Amino acid sequence: MASHVLDSLYFCAGTLLLPRLVLKMPFSRRHRAGLKQRMGYVPESAHTGKNIWIHCASVGEASIPRRLVQHITREYPHLQPVFSSCTDTGVERLQKLYPENAVFFLPFDLSPCIKRALERIKPSALLLVEQELWPNLLLECYEKNIPVAVVNGRMNEVSSRLNRAIFRLLPKAQNAVKMCCTRSQKDAERFIYSGFDREKVYNTGSLKYEALKTSIEEKTLRSLREQFQIDPDDEVIVGGSTHEGEELVLADIWTKLRECHPSVHLILAPRHIERAGHIVAALRKKGLKIVLKTELDRDNVKAGKDSIVVIDTIGRLTDCYALATAVFVGRSLFPPGGGQNMMEPAALGKPVAVGEYTKNFKPEMRQLTALKAVETVESEKELEKTIQSFIENKPFSALLGKRAQKAVVSNKGATKKTVELLNDFF
């Protein structure tokens, strides 16, 4: 009965959104990718043992459970992980990380789609990374007695209130979740407030720290430096996971800095690579020279020293961070923002600047701020001064980077805690 009500609500919402979706599908790979799988026609399991379904919402979550997956495959060889994501970039990243495993798009949260997918996957358990509490998915898992666990769980205040209301109406959906391993105590409190029993919720720390690299192979860096025409003494600004408007700000800052530092480079890695064409067009209108990473790879050429490099491939952001003299992490300069993973460049010991809108990364920002390991800016002018300081004040940049790396290294250990709790779960 509950599934039918949910399906009806989804149908009403879908009817309103359908015209927009139809208009976007011919022009956007993101909106048309994986449609068959989204209907529940995911790869059928050929594994003779048990499957464990691991869901990562998007590319940002794809790398989070990597160490956890390594432990599962090592300690439980009879378990075969299969992976899903909501986005094309997430699926692409998971395919690169786990080429031997089934990877597919998460089916629509409609009961026929979910039932079809579960019948084909036959999972013995479902792990949800961070917060993907889809009601019909949980209801169907409950009905089929498939235990669900949340790992690296996070939940903001709005979501906690919304989930509290949903779970009051759908207690079986909540009962499907047997365990919540959260990234912070604040997240644990929000899971409890949303209705989960206190005995089910554990603050294990963030799995993101486990997956973060503290160094990159010199061979990889040498190859990128050659391709981007970066000399050993050149300065490099990297804008990571940027969103609309932030690329133009960074380009303006780079242009001004080149007057005093002619050898400084700018690398832009937008959060959504499908925006690359739009970014290139906007920057070229300003008279700037732009080159895409895919163009360099395809034509086997090198970037001009006066060109901005736009990264339009998945999985190279960490390598680019390793080249940086100064890092700005995006989705933070303009409201509503929310932030992106500032711990990735921090792990590499880089000086990091972010805007003031980082509400989705409060635990990370608290840790970095406590160690004075991040610079928060409130305007474009402040960002310019901060990046200039990173470039010109080497002792300050080195100290900031050292503190940032310490914040990451000192917080590792979440995988071990999560694994200990999941031993009985498997």
DOBA-512518 format. One record per residue (C-alpha): residue in one letter; x, y, z. Coordinates in steps of 0.2 Angstrom, whole numbers, plus 5000, padded with zeros to 4 digits. Layout:
<recs>
@r->A	x->X	y->Y	z->Z
...
</recs>
This chain:
<recs>
@r->M	x->5000	y->5000	z->5000
@r->A	x->5014	y->5012	z->5005
@r->S	x->5023	y->5008	z->4989
@r->H	x->5008	y->5012	z->4978
@r->V	x->5006	y->5029	z->4987
@r->L	x->5024	y->5033	z->4984
@r->D	x->5022	y->5028	z->4966
@r->S	x->5007	y->5040	z->4964
@r->L	x->5017	y->5054	z->4972
@r->Y	x->5032	y->5051	z->4961
@r->F	x->5020	y->5050	z->4945
@r->C	x->5013	y->5067	z->4949
@r->A	x->5030	y->5075	z->4952
@r->G	x->5036	y->5067	z->4936
@r->T	x->5022	y->5073	z->4926
@r->L	x->5027	y->5091	z->4930
@r->L	x->5045	y->5088	z->4927
@r->L	x->5043	y->5078	z->4911
@r->P	x->5042	y->5092	z->4898
@r->R	x->5058	y->5099	z->4905
@r->L	x->5066	y->5082	z->4904
@r->V	x->5061	y->5079	z->4886
@r->L	x->5068	y->5095	z->4881
@r->K	x->5085	y->5092	z->4889
@r->M	x->5087	y->5073	z->4884
@r->P	x->5092	y->5076	z->4866
@r->F	x->5106	y->5088	z->4871
@r->S	x->5112	y->5081	z->4888
@r->R	x->5120	y->5065	z->4890
@r->R	x->5118	y->5067	z->4909
@r->H	x->5099	y->5066	z->4907
@r->R	x->5097	y->5052	z->4895
@r->A	x->5111	y->5040	z->4901
@r->G	x->5107	y->5023	z->4908
@r->L	x->5088	y->5025	z->4905
@r->K	x->5086	y->5006	z->4903
@r->Q	x->5095	y->5003	z->4919
@r->R	x->5085	y->5016	z->4928
@r->M	x->5069	y->5006	z->4923
@r->G	x->5077	y->4992	z->4933
@r->Y	x->5085	y->4982	z->4919
@r->V	x->5102	y->4981	z->4928
@r->P	x->5115	y->4968	z->4924
@r->E	x->5109	y->4951	z->4930
@r->S	x->5120	y->4942	z->4943
@r->A	x->5130	y->4928	z->4937
@r->H	x->5139	y->4926	z->4953
@r->T	x->5137	y->4910	z->4962
@r->G	x->5140	y->4917	z->4979
@r->K	x->5132	y->4932	z->4988
@r->N	x->5131	y->4949	z->4980
@r->I	x->5133	y->4965	z->4991
@r->W	x->5125	y->4980	z->4983
@r->I	x->5135	y->4997	z->4986
@r->H	x->5127	y->5013	z->4981
@r->C	x->5136	y->5029	z->4979
@r->A	x->5126	y->5044	z->4974
@r->S	x->5138	y->5053	z->4962
@r->V	x->5156	y->5054	z->4957
@r->G	x->5160	y->5063	z->4973
@r->E	x->5155	y->5048	z->4983
@r->A	x->5162	y->5034	z->4972
@r->S	x->5180	y->5034	z->4980
@r->I	x->5174	y->5035	z->4998
@r->P	x->5171	y->5016	z->5001
@r->R	x->5187	y->5011	z->4992
@r->R	x->5196	y->5004	z->5007
@r->L	x->5180	y->4996	z->5014
@r->V	x->5178	y->4987	z->4998
@r->Q	x->5196	y->4981	z->4998
@r->H	x->5192	y->4974	z->5015
@r->I	x->5176	y->4966	z->5010
@r->T	x->5184	y->4957	z->4995
@r->R	x->5199	y->4951	z->5005
@r->E	x->5190	y->4945	z->5021
@r->Y	x->5174	y->4939	z->5013
@r->P	x->5178	y->4931	z->4996
@r->H	x->5161	y->4924	z->4994
@r->L	x->5154	y->4941	z->4993
@r->Q	x->5153	y->4950	z->4976
@r->P	x->5152	y->4969	z->4977
@r->V	x->5141	y->4977	z->4964
@r->F	x->5139	y->4996	z->4962
@r->S	x->5127	y->5009	z->4957
@r->S	x->5126	y->5028	z->4955
@r->C	x->5113	y->5041	z->4951
@r->T	x->5124	y->5050	z->4938
@r->D	x->5134	y->5046	z->4922
@r->T	x->5150	y->5053	z->4930
@r->G	x->5147	y->5043	z->4945
@r->V	x->5145	y->5027	z->4935
@r->E	x->5160	y->5031	z->4924
@r->R	x->5171	y->5033	z->4940
@r->L	x->5165	y->5017	z->4948
@r->Q	x->5169	y->5008	z->4931
@r->K	x->5186	y->5014	z->4932
@r->L	x->5188	y->5010	z->4950
@r->Y	x->5180	y->4992	z->4949
@r->P	x->5182	y->4986	z->4931
@r->E	x->5179	y->4968	z->4936
@r->N	x->5162	y->4972	z->4945
@r->A	x->5145	y->4976	z->4939
@r->V	x->5141	y->4995	z->4939
@r->F	x->5124	y->5002	z->4934
@r->F	x->5113	y->5017	z->4936
@r->L	x->5102	y->5017	z->4952
@r->P	x->5084	y->5013	z->4946
@r->F	x->5070	y->5025	z->4948
@r->D	x->5063	y->5024	z->4966
@r->L	x->5047	y->5017	z->4959
@r->S	x->5042	y->5000	z->4966
@r->P	x->5041	y->4990	z->4949
@r->C	x->5059	y->4997	z->4945
@r->I	x->5066	y->4993	z->4962
@r->K	x->5058	y->4976	z->4962
@r->R	x->5065	y->4972	z->4945
@r->A	x->5082	y->4977	z->4950
@r->L	x->5082	y->4967	z->4966
@r->E	x->5076	y->4952	z->4957
@r->R	x->5091	y->4953	z->4945
@r->I	x->5104	y->4958	z->4957
@r->K	x->5099	y->4946	z->4972
@r->P	x->5109	y->4956	z->4985
@r->S	x->5112	y->4949	z->5002
@r->A	x->5114	y->4966	z->5009
@r->L	x->5114	y->4985	z->5003
@r->L	x->5127	y->4998	z->5008
@r->L	x->5122	y->5016	z->5006
@r->V	x->5136	y->5028	z->5005
@r->E	x->5132	y->5044	z->5015
@r->Q	x->5114	y->5048	z->5013
@r->E	x->5103	y->5039	z->5000
@r->L	x->5088	y->5034	z->5009
@r->W	x->5076	y->5031	z->4995
@r->P	x->5059	y->5026	z->5002
@r->N	x->5054	y->5013	z->4990
@r->L	x->5071	y->5005	z->4989
@r->L	x->5071	y->5003	z->5008
@r->L	x->5053	y->4997	z->5008
@r->E	x->5057	y->4983	z->4995
@r->C	x->5073	y->4978	z->5005
@r->Y	x->5062	y->4977	z->5021
@r->E	x->5049	y->4966	z->5012
@r->K	x->5063	y->4954	z->5005
@r->N	x->5073	y->4954	z->5021
@r->I	x->5088	y->4962	z->5014
@r->P	x->5098	y->4971	z->5028
@r->V	x->5103	y->4989	z->5024
@r->A	x->5118	y->4999	z->5032
@r->V	x->5123	y->5017	z->5029
@r->V	x->5141	y->5020	z->5029
@r->N	x->5150	y->5037	z->5031
@r->G	x->5133	y->5043	z->5035
@r->R	x->5129	y->5062	z->5034
@r->M	x->5113	y->5072	z->5036
@r->N	x->5110	y->5090	z->5037
@r->E	x->5096	y->5098	z->5047
@r->V	x->5084	y->5100	z->5033
@r->S	x->5086	y->5081	z->5028
@r->S	x->5084	y->5076	z->5046
@r->R	x->5067	y->5085	z->5048
@r->L	x->5061	y->5078	z->5031
@r->N	x->5067	y->5060	z->5035
@r->R	x->5058	y->5061	z->5052
@r->A	x->5042	y->5065	z->5044
@r->I	x->5044	y->5052	z->5030
@r->F	x->5049	y->5038	z->5043
@r->R	x->5034	y->5042	z->5054
@r->L	x->5023	y->5038	z->5039
@r->L	x->5034	y->5023	z->5033
@r->P	x->5041	y->5015	z->5048
@r->K	x->5045	y->4999	z->5038
@r->A	x->5057	y->5009	z->5027
@r->Q	x->5066	y->5015	z->5042
@r->N	x->5066	y->4997	z->5050
@r->A	x->5075	y->4991	z->5034
@r->V	x->5091	y->5000	z->5040
@r->K	x->5100	y->4990	z->5053
@r->M	x->5115	y->5001	z->5055
@r->C	x->5121	y->5019	z->5052
@r->C	x->5139	y->5023	z->5053
@r->T	x->5141	y->5041	z->5053
@r->R	x->5156	y->5053	z->5049
@r->S	x->5153	y->5064	z->5064
@r->Q	x->5144	y->5065	z->5081
@r->K	x->5133	y->5079	z->5074
@r->D	x->5128	y->5068	z->5059
@r->A	x->5124	y->5054	z->5072
@r->E	x->5113	y->5065	z->5082
@r->R	x->5103	y->5070	z->5066
@r->F	x->5101	y->5052	z->5061
@r->I	x->5094	y->5049	z->5079
@r->Y	x->5083	y->5064	z->5077
@r->S	x->5076	y->5058	z->5061
@r->G	x->5070	y->5042	z->5070
@r->F	x->5083	y->5029	z->5070
@r->D	x->5086	y->5020	z->5086
@r->R	x->5101	y->5026	z->5096
@r->E	x->5107	y->5008	z->5097
@r->K	x->5109	y->5008	z->5078
@r->V	x->5119	y->5023	z->5076
@r->Y	x->5138	y->5024	z->5077
@r->N	x->5150	y->5038	z->5075
@r->T	x->5164	y->5030	z->5066
@r->G	x->5172	y->5045	z->5058
@r->S	x->5174	y->5049	z->5039
@r->L	x->5179	y->5036	z->5027
@r->K	x->5184	y->5050	z->5015
@r->Y	x->5200	y->5052	z->5025
@r->E	x->5204	y->5034	z->5021
@r->A	x->5203	y->5036	z->5002
@r->L	x->5213	y->5052	z->5001
@r->K	x->5231	y->5051	z->4994
@r->T	x->5245	y->5060	z->5003
@r->S	x->5256	y->5059	z->4988
@r->I	x->5256	y->5056	z->4969
@r->E	x->5268	y->5046	z->4959
@r->E	x->5282	y->5057	z->4952
@r->K	x->5280	y->5049	z->4935
@r->T	x->5261	y->5054	z->4934
@r->L	x->5266	y->5072	z->4939
@r->R	x->5280	y->5073	z->4926
@r->S	x->5268	y->5068	z->4913
@r->L	x->5256	y->5081	z->4917
@r->R	x->5269	y->5095	z->4919
@r->E	x->5275	y->5090	z->4902
@r->Q	x->5258	y->5090	z->4894
@r->F	x->5253	y->5107	z->4902
@r->Q	x->5270	y->5115	z->4899
@r->I	x->5273	y->5118	z->4918
@r->D	x->5291	y->5121	z->4922
@r->P	x->5298	y->5116	z->4939
@r->D	x->5298	y->5134	z->4946
@r->D	x->5281	y->5139	z->4938
@r->E	x->5267	y->5143	z->4950
@r->V	x->5250	y->5134	z->4947
@r->I	x->5233	y->5139	z->4953
@r->V	x->5220	y->5125	z->4953
@r->G	x->5201	y->5128	z->4954
@r->G	x->5194	y->5111	z->4959
@r->S	x->5176	y->5106	z->4958
@r->T	x->5171	y->5123	z->4953
@r->H	x->5153	y->5128	z->4949
@r->E	x->5145	y->5142	z->4938
@r->G	x->5153	y->5159	z->4940
@r->E	x->5169	y->5153	z->4949
@r->E	x->5179	y->5149	z->4934
@r->L	x->5177	y->5167	z->4928
@r->V	x->5182	y->5174	z->4944
@r->L	x->5198	y->5163	z->4944
@r->A	x->5202	y->5168	z->4926
@r->D	x->5201	y->5186	z->4931
@r->I	x->5213	y->5183	z->4946
@r->W	x->5225	y->5173	z->4935
@r->T	x->5225	y->5187	z->4922
@r->K	x->5229	y->5200	z->4935
@r->L	x->5243	y->5189	z->4943
@r->R	x->5251	y->5186	z->4927
@r->E	x->5256	y->5204	z->4927
@r->C	x->5268	y->5201	z->4941
@r->H	x->5270	y->5182	z->4939
@r->P	x->5270	y->5179	z->4920
@r->S	x->5274	y->5160	z->4923
@r->V	x->5259	y->5156	z->4933
@r->H	x->5247	y->5143	z->4926
@r->L	x->5228	y->5140	z->4929
@r->I	x->5220	y->5123	z->4929
@r->L	x->5201	y->5123	z->4930
@r->A	x->5192	y->5106	z->4935
@r->P	x->5173	y->5109	z->4935
@r->R	x->5162	y->5098	z->4946
@r->H	x->5152	y->5094	z->4931
@r->I	x->5162	y->5090	z->4916
@r->E	x->5147	y->5093	z->4904
@r->R	x->5149	y->5111	z->4908
@r->A	x->5166	y->5112	z->4900
@r->G	x->5160	y->5118	z->4883
@r->H	x->5150	y->5132	z->4892
@r->I	x->5166	y->5137	z->4902
@r->V	x->5177	y->5137	z->4887
@r->A	x->5165	y->5148	z->4877
@r->A	x->5163	y->5160	z->4892
@r->L	x->5182	y->5162	z->4894
@r->R	x->5185	y->5164	z->4875
@r->K	x->5173	y->5178	z->4875
@r->K	x->5185	y->5187	z->4887
@r->G	x->5199	y->5184	z->4874
@r->L	x->5208	y->5170	z->4884
@r->K	x->5216	y->5155	z->4877
@r->I	x->5208	y->5139	z->4883
@r->V	x->5213	y->5121	z->4880
@r->L	x->5203	y->5105	z->4886
@r->K	x->5212	y->5090	z->4893
@r->T	x->5203	y->5079	z->4881
@r->E	x->5210	y->5089	z->4866
@r->L	x->5228	y->5087	z->4873
@r->D	x->5225	y->5068	z->4875
@r->R	x->5217	y->5066	z->4858
@r->D	x->5229	y->5076	z->4848
@r->N	x->5245	y->5072	z->4858
@r->V	x->5249	y->5090	z->4859
@r->K	x->5255	y->5101	z->4873
@r->A	x->5246	y->5116	z->4881
@r->G	x->5252	y->5133	z->4877
@r->K	x->5261	y->5142	z->4892
@r->D	x->5248	y->5156	z->4891
@r->S	x->5233	y->5144	z->4890
@r->I	x->5220	y->5140	z->4904
@r->V	x->5218	y->5121	z->4905
@r->V	x->5200	y->5114	z->4908
@r->I	x->5199	y->5097	z->4914
@r->D	x->5185	y->5088	z->4906
@r->T	x->5189	y->5070	z->4911
@r->I	x->5185	y->5060	z->4927
@r->G	x->5198	y->5055	z->4940
@r->R	x->5212	y->5068	z->4937
@r->L	x->5207	y->5081	z->4950
@r->T	x->5219	y->5073	z->4963
@r->D	x->5233	y->5073	z->4951
@r->C	x->5230	y->5091	z->4947
@r->Y	x->5229	y->5096	z->4965
@r->A	x->5247	y->5088	z->4967
@r->L	x->5253	y->5101	z->4954
@r->A	x->5246	y->5116	z->4963
@r->T	x->5255	y->5131	z->4972
@r->A	x->5237	y->5137	z->4977
@r->V	x->5220	y->5128	z->4978
@r->F	x->5203	y->5135	z->4977
@r->V	x->5189	y->5122	z->4981
@r->G	x->5173	y->5127	z->4972
@r->R	x->5154	y->5128	z->4976
@r->S	x->5158	y->5139	z->4990
@r->L	x->5161	y->5157	z->4983
@r->F	x->5142	y->5161	z->4979
@r->P	x->5126	y->5157	z->4988
@r->P	x->5118	y->5144	z->4991
@r->G	x->5134	y->5135	z->4988
@r->G	x->5137	y->5120	z->5000
@r->G	x->5155	y->5116	z->4996
@r->Q	x->5165	y->5102	z->4989
@r->N	x->5179	y->5091	z->4996
@r->M	x->5192	y->5102	z->5003
@r->M	x->5201	y->5088	z->5011
@r->E	x->5207	y->5081	z->4995
@r->P	x->5220	y->5095	z->4992
@r->A	x->5223	y->5096	z->5011
@r->A	x->5229	y->5078	z->5011
@r->L	x->5242	y->5082	z->4998
@r->G	x->5248	y->5096	z->5010
@r->K	x->5242	y->5110	z->4998
@r->P	x->5237	y->5128	z->5004
@r->V	x->5218	y->5128	z->5002
@r->A	x->5206	y->5143	z->5000
@r->V	x->5187	y->5141	z->5000
@r->G	x->5172	y->5153	z->5000
@r->E	x->5161	y->5155	z->5015
@r->Y	x->5147	y->5144	z->5009
@r->T	x->5153	y->5127	z->5014
@r->K	x->5137	y->5121	z->5024
@r->N	x->5139	y->5103	z->5017
@r->F	x->5156	y->5101	z->5024
@r->K	x->5154	y->5108	z->5042
@r->P	x->5164	y->5094	z->5051
@r->E	x->5179	y->5095	z->5038
@r->M	x->5179	y->5114	z->5040
@r->R	x->5179	y->5113	z->5059
@r->Q	x->5194	y->5102	z->5059
@r->L	x->5204	y->5112	z->5047
@r->T	x->5199	y->5129	z->5055
@r->A	x->5204	y->5122	z->5072
@r->L	x->5221	y->5119	z->5066
@r->K	x->5222	y->5135	z->5056
@r->A	x->5224	y->5125	z->5040
@r->V	x->5212	y->5133	z->5028
@r->E	x->5208	y->5151	z->5022
@r->T	x->5190	y->5156	z->5021
@r->V	x->5186	y->5171	z->5009
@r->E	x->5170	y->5181	z->5008
@r->S	x->5173	y->5190	z->4992
@r->E	x->5182	y->5189	z->4975
@r->K	x->5194	y->5202	z->4981
@r->E	x->5198	y->5192	z->4996
@r->L	x->5201	y->5177	z->4985
@r->E	x->5213	y->5186	z->4974
@r->K	x->5223	y->5192	z->4989
@r->T	x->5223	y->5175	z->4997
@r->I	x->5229	y->5166	z->4981
@r->Q	x->5242	y->5180	z->4978
@r->S	x->5248	y->5177	z->4996
@r->F	x->5249	y->5158	z->4993
@r->I	x->5261	y->5161	z->4978
@r->E	x->5272	y->5175	z->4986
@r->N	x->5273	y->5169	z->5004
@r->K	x->5281	y->5152	z->5003
@r->P	x->5283	y->5149	z->5021
@r->F	x->5265	y->5153	z->5025
@r->S	x->5259	y->5142	z->5011
@r->A	x->5270	y->5128	z->5017
@r->L	x->5264	y->5129	z->5035
@r->L	x->5246	y->5130	z->5030
@r->G	x->5249	y->5114	z->5019
@r->K	x->5257	y->5105	z->5033
@r->R	x->5243	y->5109	z->5045
@r->A	x->5230	y->5103	z->5032
@r->Q	x->5239	y->5087	z->5029
@r->K	x->5240	y->5084	z->5048
@r->A	x->5221	y->5086	z->5049
@r->V	x->5218	y->5072	z->5037
@r->V	x->5231	y->5060	z->5043
@r->S	x->5226	y->5062	z->5062
@r->N	x->5208	y->5058	z->5057
@r->K	x->5211	y->5041	z->5048
@r->G	x->5204	y->5025	z->5056
@r->A	x->5186	y->5026	z->5051
@r->T	x->5188	y->5010	z->5039
@r->K	x->5193	y->4999	z->5054
@r->K	x->5179	y->5005	z->5065
@r->T	x->5166	y->5003	z->5051
@r->V	x->5173	y->4985	z->5047
@r->E	x->5172	y->4980	z->5065
@r->L	x->5153	y->4985	z->5065
@r->L	x->5150	y->4977	z->5048
@r->N	x->5158	y->4960	z->5053
@r->D	x->5142	y->4954	z->5061
@r->F	x->5132	y->4962	z->5047
@r->F	x->5139	y->4951	z->5034
</recs>
